[in-house]
Amino acid sequence: MSHEPSSRHRNTLEKLLDHQGHANVEWREVISLLEQVADVEEEHNGKYKVKLGSEVLFLHRPKHKDVDQQMLVDVRHLLEQGGVGLA
């Protein structure tokens, strides 16, 4: 696990860190980025436990392909608190 996103994940990170929040961000992009920069475990109840440093976030896979606004805010907060950003 690396706290630095790969070039493949930079676009997703840019969308997540955009506080305007107008970009459509797909679940598969979010979970792929999180798997690179954090510890991600899928639990038996279908939730995803994401641990980045001392921060822990539980996520549900959305019903649609895009994540909702609240998930964007939650993931953005986790990334910012965990020190993940664009260099």
VMD Tcl script that builds the backbone (N, CA, C; Angstrom):
set m [mol new atoms 261]
animate dup $m
set s [atomselect $m all]
$s set {name element resname resid chain x y z} {
  {N N MET 1 A 0.836 -1.173 0.000}
  {CA C MET 1 A 0.000 0.000 0.000}
  {C C MET 1 A 0.884 1.240 0.000}
  {N N SER 2 A 0.576 2.160 -0.881}
  {CA C SER 2 A 1.303 3.415 -0.981}
  {C C SER 2 A 0.329 4.559 -0.756}
  {N N HIS 3 A 0.778 5.594 -0.048}
  {CA C HIS 3 A -0.087 6.754 0.168}
  {C C HIS 3 A -0.067 7.701 -1.017}
  {N N GLU 4 A 0.746 7.415 -1.997}
  {CA C GLU 4 A 0.800 8.237 -3.201}
  {C C GLU 4 A -0.005 7.574 -4.302}
  {N N PRO 5 A -0.950 8.309 -4.870}
  {CA C PRO 5 A -1.742 7.719 -5.953}
  {C C PRO 5 A -0.920 7.543 -7.223}
  {N N SER 6 A -1.221 6.497 -7.940}
  {CA C SER 6 A -0.558 6.285 -9.222}
  {C C SER 6 A -1.116 7.292 -10.222}
  {N N SER 7 A -0.464 7.389 -11.346}
  {CA C SER 7 A -0.944 8.311 -12.377}
  {C C SER 7 A -2.354 7.935 -12.815}
  {N N ARG 8 A -2.662 6.657 -12.763}
  {CA C ARG 8 A -3.991 6.175 -13.142}
  {C C ARG 8 A -5.084 6.706 -12.203}
  {N N HIS 9 A -4.720 6.924 -10.940}
  {CA C HIS 9 A -5.697 7.350 -9.948}
  {C C HIS 9 A -5.734 8.858 -9.731}
  {N N ARG 10 A -4.823 9.582 -10.351}
  {CA C ARG 10 A -4.774 11.036 -10.123}
  {C C ARG 10 A -6.048 11.746 -10.575}
  {N N ASN 11 A -6.630 11.325 -11.687}
  {CA C ASN 11 A -7.861 11.946 -12.171}
  {C C ASN 11 A -8.997 11.745 -11.171}
  {N N THR 12 A -9.095 10.538 -10.630}
  {CA C THR 12 A -10.109 10.263 -9.615}
  {C C THR 12 A -9.876 11.124 -8.390}
  {N N LEU 13 A -8.634 11.219 -7.958}
  {CA C LEU 13 A -8.301 12.037 -6.791}
  {C C LEU 13 A -8.656 13.496 -7.039}
  {N N GLU 14 A -8.369 13.994 -8.229}
  {CA C GLU 14 A -8.721 15.378 -8.560}
  {C C GLU 14 A -10.228 15.591 -8.443}
  {N N LYS 15 A -11.014 14.639 -8.940}
  {CA C LYS 15 A -12.472 14.757 -8.852}
  {C C LYS 15 A -12.938 14.720 -7.397}
  {N N LEU 16 A -12.337 13.848 -6.599}
  {CA C LEU 16 A -12.728 13.739 -5.195}
  {C C LEU 16 A -12.378 14.994 -4.399}
  {N N LEU 17 A -11.244 15.586 -4.701}
  {CA C LEU 17 A -10.795 16.749 -3.942}
  {C C LEU 17 A -11.391 18.054 -4.441}
  {N N ASP 18 A -12.121 18.004 -5.544}
  {CA C ASP 18 A -12.800 19.188 -6.077}
  {C C ASP 18 A -13.986 19.505 -5.164}
  {N N HIS 19 A -13.884 20.578 -4.417}
  {CA C HIS 19 A -14.923 20.923 -3.451}
  {C C HIS 19 A -16.204 21.406 -4.111}
  {N N GLN 20 A -16.179 21.632 -5.409}
  {CA C GLN 20 A -17.409 21.986 -6.108}
  {C C GLN 20 A -18.332 20.776 -6.180}
  {N N GLY 21 A -17.738 19.588 -6.251}
  {CA C GLY 21 A -18.497 18.348 -6.188}
  {C C GLY 21 A -19.411 18.089 -7.359}
  {N N HIS 22 A -19.135 18.698 -8.504}
  {CA C HIS 22 A -20.009 18.525 -9.649}
  {C C HIS 22 A -19.628 17.336 -10.524}
  {N N ALA 23 A -18.457 16.794 -10.318}
  {CA C ALA 23 A -17.986 15.702 -11.173}
  {C C ALA 23 A -18.671 14.395 -10.808}
  {N N ASN 24 A -18.994 13.617 -11.813}
  {CA C ASN 24 A -19.512 12.272 -11.567}
  {C C ASN 24 A -18.324 11.368 -11.279}
  {N N VAL 25 A -18.377 10.709 -10.149}
  {CA C VAL 25 A -17.296 9.817 -9.755}
  {C C VAL 25 A -17.894 8.429 -9.574}
  {N N GLU 26 A -17.349 7.463 -10.298}
  {CA C GLU 26 A -17.858 6.105 -10.233}
  {C C GLU 26 A -17.292 5.358 -9.032}
  {N N TRP 27 A -18.120 4.476 -8.495}
  {CA C TRP 27 A -17.722 3.646 -7.359}
  {C C TRP 27 A -16.442 2.886 -7.648}
  {N N ARG 28 A -16.349 2.289 -8.825}
  {CA C ARG 28 A -15.171 1.475 -9.148}
  {C C ARG 28 A -13.901 2.317 -9.125}
  {N N GLU 29 A -13.995 3.597 -9.504}
  {CA C GLU 29 A -12.836 4.490 -9.455}
  {C C GLU 29 A -12.450 4.791 -8.011}
  {N N VAL 30 A -13.461 5.032 -7.181}
  {CA C VAL 30 A -13.219 5.363 -5.774}
  {C C VAL 30 A -12.578 4.187 -5.050}
  {N N ILE 31 A -13.160 2.999 -5.196}
  {CA C ILE 31 A -12.642 1.851 -4.467}
  {C C ILE 31 A -11.250 1.464 -4.967}
  {N N SER 32 A -10.996 1.630 -6.243}
  {CA C SER 32 A -9.678 1.341 -6.793}
  {C C SER 32 A -8.626 2.288 -6.206}
  {N N LEU 33 A -8.949 3.568 -6.130}
  {CA C LEU 33 A -8.041 4.535 -5.524}
  {C C LEU 33 A -7.808 4.205 -4.058}
  {N N LEU 34 A -8.878 3.940 -3.331}
  {CA C LEU 34 A -8.738 3.638 -1.905}
  {C C LEU 34 A -7.905 2.389 -1.668}
  {N N GLU 35 A -8.048 1.377 -2.527}
  {CA C GLU 35 A -7.246 0.162 -2.384}
  {C C GLU 35 A -5.757 0.444 -2.587}
  {N N GLN 36 A -5.435 1.490 -3.339}
  {CA C GLN 36 A -4.030 1.823 -3.540}
  {C C GLN 36 A -3.445 2.600 -2.360}
  {N N VAL 37 A -4.239 3.486 -1.763}
  {CA C VAL 37 A -3.675 4.384 -0.749}
  {C C VAL 37 A -4.035 4.005 0.683}
  {N N ALA 38 A -4.932 3.035 0.866}
  {CA C ALA 38 A -5.388 2.677 2.210}
  {C C ALA 38 A -5.545 1.168 2.315}
  {N N ASP 39 A -5.840 0.714 3.528}
  {CA C ASP 39 A -6.185 -0.693 3.752}
  {C C ASP 39 A -7.695 -0.814 3.592}
  {N N VAL 40 A -8.135 -1.653 2.671}
  {CA C VAL 40 A -9.562 -1.829 2.398}
  {C C VAL 40 A -9.923 -3.295 2.603}
  {N N GLU 41 A -10.964 -3.521 3.405}
  {CA C GLU 41 A -11.458 -4.883 3.640}
  {C C GLU 41 A -12.952 -4.898 3.370}
  {N N GLU 42 A -13.407 -5.871 2.586}
  {CA C GLU 42 A -14.842 -6.056 2.425}
  {C C GLU 42 A -15.305 -6.984 3.536}
  {N N GLU 43 A -16.253 -6.514 4.331}
  {CA C GLU 43 A -16.730 -7.291 5.455}
  {C C GLU 43 A -17.867 -8.218 5.031}
  {N N HIS 44 A -18.209 -9.156 5.887}
  {CA C HIS 44 A -19.240 -10.153 5.569}
  {C C HIS 44 A -20.605 -9.520 5.322}
  {N N ASN 45 A -20.847 -8.329 5.869}
  {CA C ASN 45 A -22.137 -7.663 5.694}
  {C C ASN 45 A -22.183 -6.795 4.431}
  {N N GLY 46 A -21.122 -6.833 3.650}
  {CA C GLY 46 A -21.082 -6.083 2.399}
  {C C GLY 46 A -20.499 -4.695 2.520}
  {N N LYS 47 A -20.231 -4.256 3.734}
  {CA C LYS 47 A -19.608 -2.943 3.921}
  {C C LYS 47 A -18.117 -3.045 3.622}
  {N N TYR 48 A -17.560 -1.914 3.238}
  {CA C TYR 48 A -16.119 -1.820 3.026}
  {C C TYR 48 A -15.533 -1.012 4.174}
  {N N LYS 49 A -14.558 -1.591 4.855}
  {CA C LYS 49 A -13.848 -0.892 5.930}
  {C C LYS 49 A -12.570 -0.339 5.328}
  {N N VAL 50 A -12.434 0.974 5.391}
  {CA C VAL 50 A -11.279 1.645 4.806}
  {C C VAL 50 A -10.498 2.286 5.944}
  {N N LYS 51 A -9.226 1.921 6.080}
  {CA C LYS 51 A -8.375 2.477 7.130}
  {C C LYS 51 A -7.197 3.181 6.489}
  {N N LEU 52 A -7.057 4.438 6.842}
  {CA C LEU 52 A -5.947 5.252 6.348}
  {C C LEU 52 A -5.345 5.971 7.540}
  {N N GLY 53 A -4.162 5.525 7.955}
  {CA C GLY 53 A -3.565 6.068 9.170}
  {C C GLY 53 A -4.448 5.710 10.349}
  {N N SER 54 A -4.826 6.708 11.134}
  {CA C SER 54 A -5.710 6.468 12.278}
  {C C SER 54 A -7.183 6.649 11.917}
  {N N GLU 55 A -7.464 7.025 10.689}
  {CA C GLU 55 A -8.840 7.256 10.234}
  {C C GLU 55 A -9.460 5.955 9.718}
  {N N VAL 56 A -10.721 5.725 10.053}
  {CA C VAL 56 A -11.458 4.560 9.574}
  {C C VAL 56 A -12.791 5.044 9.012}
  {N N LEU 57 A -13.161 4.503 7.861}
  {CA C LEU 57 A -14.410 4.858 7.197}
  {C C LEU 57 A -15.077 3.577 6.724}
  {N N PHE 58 A -16.379 3.485 6.949}
  {CA C PHE 58 A -17.151 2.350 6.457}
  {C C PHE 58 A -18.012 2.828 5.292}
  {N N LEU 59 A -17.942 2.103 4.176}
  {CA C LEU 59 A -18.678 2.478 2.976}
  {C C LEU 59 A -19.574 1.338 2.521}
  {N N HIS 60 A -20.708 1.707 1.939}
  {CA C HIS 60 A -21.593 0.750 1.272}
  {C C HIS 60 A -21.440 0.948 -0.218}
  {N N ARG 61 A -21.437 -0.132 -0.961}
  {CA C ARG 61 A -21.435 -0.016 -2.419}
  {C C ARG 61 A -22.757 0.643 -2.822}
  {N N PRO 62 A -22.698 1.715 -3.612}
  {CA C PRO 62 A -23.939 2.373 -4.017}
  {C C PRO 62 A -24.748 1.518 -4.995}
  {N N LYS 63 A -26.043 1.800 -5.071}
  {CA C LYS 63 A -26.919 1.048 -5.976}
  {C C LYS 63 A -26.637 1.397 -7.431}
  {N N HIS 64 A -26.195 2.616 -7.657}
  {CA C HIS 64 A -25.885 3.069 -9.005}
  {C C HIS 64 A -24.376 3.140 -9.167}
  {N N LYS 65 A -23.909 3.382 -10.390}
  {CA C LYS 65 A -22.459 3.360 -10.613}
  {C C LYS 65 A -21.732 4.549 -9.997}
  {N N ASP 66 A -22.421 5.688 -9.845}
  {CA C ASP 66 A -21.783 6.872 -9.272}
  {C C ASP 66 A -22.011 6.944 -7.767}
  {N N VAL 67 A -21.020 7.475 -7.052}
  {CA C VAL 67 A -21.177 7.688 -5.616}
  {C C VAL 67 A -21.987 8.960 -5.401}
  {N N ASP 68 A -22.654 9.038 -4.256}
  {CA C ASP 68 A -23.464 10.220 -3.975}
  {C C ASP 68 A -22.610 11.306 -3.321}
  {N N GLN 69 A -23.230 12.458 -3.149}
  {CA C GLN 69 A -22.518 13.625 -2.615}
  {C C GLN 69 A -21.951 13.359 -1.224}
  {N N GLN 70 A -22.730 12.683 -0.354}
  {CA C GLN 70 A -22.251 12.423 0.999}
  {C C GLN 70 A -21.029 11.510 0.999}
  {N N MET 71 A -21.008 10.515 0.125}
  {CA C MET 71 A -19.843 9.644 0.050}
  {C C MET 71 A -18.622 10.424 -0.437}
  {N N LEU 72 A -18.834 11.339 -1.385}
  {CA C LEU 72 A -17.726 12.190 -1.838}
  {C C LEU 72 A -17.133 12.963 -0.673}
  {N N VAL 73 A -18.002 13.549 0.143}
  {CA C VAL 73 A -17.546 14.322 1.302}
  {C C VAL 73 A -16.794 13.429 2.278}
  {N N ASP 74 A -17.345 12.249 2.568}
  {CA C ASP 74 A -16.716 11.330 3.523}
  {C C ASP 74 A -15.350 10.846 3.042}
  {N N VAL 75 A -15.264 10.481 1.782}
  {CA C VAL 75 A -13.991 10.001 1.229}
  {C C VAL 75 A -12.985 11.145 1.160}
  {N N ARG 76 A -13.434 12.323 0.766}
  {CA C ARG 76 A -12.543 13.499 0.729}
  {C C ARG 76 A -11.964 13.754 2.118}
  {N N HIS 77 A -12.810 13.701 3.133}
  {CA C HIS 77 A -12.349 13.923 4.506}
  {C C HIS 77 A -11.304 12.877 4.906}
  {N N LEU 78 A -11.577 11.616 4.609}
  {CA C LEU 78 A -10.627 10.544 4.926}
  {C C LEU 78 A -9.283 10.810 4.254}
  {N N LEU 79 A -9.305 11.142 2.972}
  {CA C LEU 79 A -8.061 11.376 2.229}
  {C C LEU 79 A -7.299 12.568 2.800}
  {N N GLU 80 A -8.024 13.648 3.089}
  {CA C GLU 80 A -7.360 14.844 3.630}
  {C C GLU 80 A -6.766 14.561 5.005}
  {N N GLN 81 A -7.517 13.872 5.876}
  {CA C GLN 81 A -7.006 13.538 7.198}
  {C C GLN 81 A -5.858 12.549 7.140}
  {N N GLY 82 A -5.867 11.704 6.119}
  {CA C GLY 82 A -4.811 10.713 5.960}
  {C C GLY 82 A -3.588 11.227 5.215}
  {N N GLY 83 A -3.636 12.491 4.808}
  {CA C GLY 83 A -2.480 13.099 4.152}
  {C C GLY 83 A -2.329 12.755 2.689}
  {N N VAL 84 A -3.410 12.313 2.051}
  {CA C VAL 84 A -3.350 11.979 0.619}
  {C C VAL 84 A -3.839 13.188 -0.160}
  {N N GLY 85 A -3.028 13.630 -1.077}
  {CA C GLY 85 A -3.416 14.776 -1.900}
  {C C GLY 85 A -2.601 14.807 -3.170}
  {N N LEU 86 A -2.830 15.862 -3.910}
  {CA C LEU 86 A -2.082 16.061 -5.146}
  {C C LEU 86 A -0.823 16.845 -4.832}
  {N N ALA 87 A 0.296 16.313 -5.234}
  {CA C ALA 87 A 1.576 16.988 -4.966}
  {C C ALA 87 A 1.960 17.879 -6.123}
}
mol reanalyze $m
mol bondsrecalc $m
mol representation Tube
mol addrep $m
